[in-house]
């Protein structure tokens, strides 16, 4: 659905994007994560056709996105900072969206009203709370029936019940229509529950891009205590980090965790415990080797 090759963008002397490569399949929920200043928002503005690339290629559904009306009619975008016309209420914004999106589903709009019971559709949207404004944005975006939905900090400002409801609606759309979702968020715990692919961005590049299951299945935390001191692993396992408290060693290991456990059991350990890393821990570790002295936060 999305193909980005060697994307570059420079603002004066600042290289915001420095050769981004990204691939998002149709029907995927793709989590874009990275520290502040990594280039996530700049990348999203290219994907939505706001910015024109200095170099590289962006294809959405096989077509370039910049100044492509046909492609933009197939996508919806909910930014972190929402925009509504000054005096518009929800019904007026509905009519505006109907004029832009030929596939806007009015029947779905009224059907979905039951999911947003607190929204006064005749009240000026700018007078609603931030959380209610976000609800209106999701309501309208889903009714546009987009093939691609791009979200920047999507559920910020929503209460826990509404957050869960929004994700349920989005995942139902993905399952039913194979809608593709790209979501940029700092809430890694939430992404872990919803995304099937993840891209970790840093310094204007995608450092790692994998399925979440592959990413989590390839790195593990192992706690082991051996009579002979430091546990040994074959060379095909990469020990990314090691620390110990007394005889108990904690290792961050790259490789098949089941095979690592099997090897360690041959040393007759007192204890051996293999734990999967969360997406947040993987994010912290991967960036720990770049700029941050944070590896010990994993242990």
Buried (B, 14 or more C-beta within 10 A) or exposed (E): BBBBBEBBBEEEEEBBBBBBBBBBBEBBBBBBBBBEEBBBBBBBBBBBBEBEBEEBEBBBBEEEBBEBEEBBBBBBBBBBEBEBEEEBBBEBBBEBBBEEBEEBBEEBBEEBEEBBEEBEBEEBBBEBEEBBBBBBBBBBBBBBBBBBBBBBBBBBBBEEEBBBBBBEBBBEBBEEEEBBBBBBBBBBEBBBEBBBBBBBBBBBBBBBBBBBEEBBBBBBBBBBBBEEEEBEBEEEBEBBBBEBEEBBBBBBBBBBBEBBBEBBEEBEBEEBEBEEBBBBBBBBBBBBEEEEEEBEEBB
